[in-house]
Amino acid sequence: MKTINMRRSIRKYSSREVGDPLLKTLLRDSERTQTMGNLQLYSVVITRDAGKKAELAPAHFHQPMVGEAPVVLTFCADFRRTSLWAENRKATPGYGNILSFLNAATDTLLYCQTFCNLAEEEGLGLCFLGTTVYMPKEIIRVLRLPKLVFPVATITLGWPDELPELSDRLPLEAIVHEETYEDYTPDRIDRFYQPKEALPENKHFVEINRKETLAQVFTDIRYTRKDNEAMSEGLLEALRQQGFL
């Protein structure tokens, strides 16, 4: 079976170190990913030091794997390097805007995903932390990110010390649209989501959260309107601070 079909988020790691030669090889090989204008609008901050990981932990809601993983990688949208190159070559950059941020963020996420695929092929385990854009100002402070550099993805990396069950996925027909977008009727929603809702682990998830439906767990507890709006304000403030707005 292909590695991609067996991928899991790994949150527990062995004490075995991730050697620098292997890490740098994976980062170098990942540079072959597609990129806007061949500009490679990303940078990566490697964190191994326990003290620095402890400083990063609050920005990731103190998830244990931030401190326990041998390596934490922060992938940053970076238009600073390109802008400084332009300024040093008699060119005038104009990348302090939201479009440039989106282009750099896209470049960064593509690079990050390529790295994840290559790392897993080597037998490494990793977990993608969606918390990176929740409190970006803390990450910017800890990593001393200058203007036009913005954290968009973080992964914890190490040799797995667990083998969790594969998480469920929607059927292909739920996400693919032929020629034009086909909106989701109640019948289609039922067809795509009822199997997910019927899984024992998801029923248990609803029960322990004292909710009526799985959807309510996500809307009322995990990703609430209040939290999303508050963190959106923080994200906009950080984008202004870093010169993208």
C-alpha positions in Angstrom: 0.0 0.0 0.0 1.2 3.5 -0.8 2.7 5.5 2.1 0.1 8.3 1.6 -2.7 5.8 2.2 -1.3 4.9 5.6 -0.5 8.3 6.8 -1.3 9.2 10.4 -0.8 12.2 12.6 1.9 11.2 15.1 1.9 12.9 18.5 4.2 10.6 20.5 7.9 10.2 19.5 10.8 8.0 20.5 13.9 9.5 22.0 15.8 8.8 18.8 17.1 12.1 17.3 16.4 13.2 13.8 19.9 13.6 12.3 20.7 16.9 10.7 22.0 15.4 7.5 18.6 13.6 7.0 16.6 16.7 7.9 18.6 19.0 5.6 18.3 16.4 2.7 14.5 16.3 3.1 14.3 20.1 3.2 16.6 20.4 0.1 14.6 17.7 -1.8 11.4 19.5 -1.0 12.6 22.6 -2.9 11.6 20.8 -6.1 8.0 21.6 -5.3 6.1 24.0 -7.5 6.5 27.7 -6.6 5.2 31.1 -7.9 7.6 32.6 -10.5 10.4 30.2 -9.2 10.8 32.7 -6.3 10.4 30.1 -3.4 8.5 32.5 -1.2 9.1 30.6 2.1 11.6 30.1 4.9 11.7 27.4 7.6 12.8 27.8 11.2 14.2 24.7 12.8 13.7 24.4 16.6 15.5 21.7 18.5 16.4 23.6 21.7 14.1 22.6 24.6 13.9 26.1 26.0 12.9 27.5 22.6 10.2 24.8 22.2 8.9 25.7 25.6 8.6 29.4 24.4 6.7 28.2 21.4 4.3 25.9 23.3 1.9 28.6 24.5 1.2 29.7 20.9 0.2 26.1 20.2 -2.1 25.8 23.3 0.6 23.8 25.1 0.1 20.7 23.0 2.6 18.1 24.6 4.2 17.1 21.3 5.6 20.6 20.8 8.0 20.0 23.7 8.4 16.3 23.3 9.2 16.0 19.5 12.9 16.1 18.6 12.2 18.8 16.1 9.7 21.5 15.5 9.6 23.1 12.1 7.9 26.5 11.5 7.2 27.2 7.8 6.9 30.9 7.0 5.6 32.8 4.1 8.6 35.0 3.2 8.5 37.9 0.9 11.4 39.6 2.8 14.2 37.7 1.1 12.8 38.4 -2.4 12.2 42.1 -1.5 15.8 42.6 -0.2 17.1 40.8 -3.4 15.1 43.3 -5.5 16.3 46.3 -3.5 19.9 45.2 -3.9 19.5 44.7 -7.6 18.1 48.2 -8.6 14.5 46.9 -8.5 11.6 48.3 -6.6 9.5 45.6 -4.7 5.8 46.0 -4.1 4.9 43.0 -1.9 3.5 44.6 1.2 -0.1 43.6 0.4 -2.6 40.8 0.9 -2.1 39.2 -2.6 1.6 38.8 -2.0 0.9 37.2 1.4 -1.5 34.7 -0.2 1.0 33.9 -2.9 3.7 33.4 -0.3 1.4 31.4 2.0 0.5 29.1 -1.0 4.2 28.6 -1.8 4.9 27.8 1.8 2.1 25.3 2.2 3.0 23.5 -1.0 6.6 23.2 0.3 5.5 22.1 3.7 3.3 19.3 2.2 6.1 18.1 -0.1 8.3 17.9 3.0 5.7 16.0 4.9 5.3 13.4 2.1 9.1 12.9 1.8 9.6 12.7 5.6 6.9 10.0 6.0 8.4 8.0 3.1 11.6 7.9 5.3 9.6 6.5 8.2 9.4 9.7 10.2 6.2 10.7 12.0 4.8 14.2 12.1 1.8 16.2 13.2 0.6 19.4 11.4 -0.4 22.1 13.9 -3.3 24.1 12.8 -2.7 26.4 15.7 0.0 28.3 13.8 -2.4 31.0 12.6 -4.3 31.2 15.8 -1.7 33.3 17.7 0.9 34.2 15.1 2.1 37.3 17.0 3.6 35.0 19.7 5.4 32.9 17.1 6.7 36.0 15.4 8.0 37.2 18.7 9.7 34.0 19.8 11.3 33.3 16.4 12.1 37.0 15.8 10.4 37.1 12.4 11.0 40.4 10.6 8.7 42.3 8.3 7.2 40.4 5.4 7.8 37.1 7.1 4.7 35.3 8.5 4.3 31.8 10.1 1.6 29.7 8.3 2.4 26.1 9.2 4.1 24.2 12.0 4.9 20.5 12.2 6.3 18.4 15.0 8.8 15.8 13.7 10.4 12.6 15.0 10.5 8.8 14.9 7.1 7.4 15.8 6.4 5.9 19.2 2.8 5.1 18.5 0.6 3.6 15.7 -2.8 5.3 16.0 -5.8 4.2 13.9 -6.3 5.8 10.5 -8.7 8.6 10.7 -11.8 8.6 8.5 -12.1 10.5 5.3 -15.1 11.5 3.2 -15.8 9.6 0.0 -14.3 11.1 -3.2 -17.6 12.0 -4.6 -18.1 14.4 -1.6 -15.3 16.6 -2.7 -15.1 16.3 -6.5 -17.3 18.4 -8.8 -17.5 17.7 -12.5 -17.3 20.8 -14.7 -19.2 23.1 -12.3 -19.8 23.2 -8.6 -22.7 21.0 -7.5 -24.2 22.4 -4.3 -24.9 20.1 -1.4 -28.6 19.1 -0.9 -29.8 17.7 2.5 -29.8 14.2 0.8 -26.2 14.6 -0.4 -25.1 15.8 3.1 -26.8 12.7 4.6 -25.1 10.4 2.1 -21.7 11.8 2.7 -21.8 12.4 6.4 -23.9 9.7 7.9 -21.2 7.0 7.6 -18.8 9.3 9.4 -21.3 10.1 12.1 -22.0 6.3 12.6 -18.4 5.5 13.4 -18.1 4.3 17.0 -15.3 6.7 17.8 -17.3 9.6 16.5 -20.4 8.6 18.5 -18.1 8.4 21.6 -16.8 11.9 20.7 -20.3 13.2 20.7 -21.1 11.5 24.0 -18.1 12.7 25.9 -18.7 16.3 24.7 -22.4 16.0 25.8 -23.8 17.1 22.4 -26.6 15.8 20.2 -24.7 15.7 16.9 -21.1 15.5 15.7 -21.5 18.8 13.9 -22.3 20.5 17.2 -19.0 19.4 18.7 -17.2 21.4 16.0 -19.5 24.4 16.0 -20.1 24.7 19.8 -16.8 23.5 21.3 -13.9 23.0 18.9 -14.2 25.9 16.4 -16.7 28.4 17.8 -17.8 31.6 16.1 -16.5 33.6 19.1 -13.0 32.1 19.0 -12.8 32.3 15.2 -13.7 36.0 15.2 -11.3 36.8 18.0 -8.4 34.9 16.4 -9.3 36.5 13.0 -8.7 39.9 14.6 -5.4 38.7 16.0 -4.4 37.4 12.5 -5.3 40.7 10.9 -3.2 42.6 13.5 -0.3 40.3 12.9 -0.5 40.8 9.1 -0.5 44.6 9.6 2.5 44.3 12.0 4.4 42.2 9.5 3.7 44.6 6.6 1.2 42.6 4.6 -1.8 44.9 5.2 
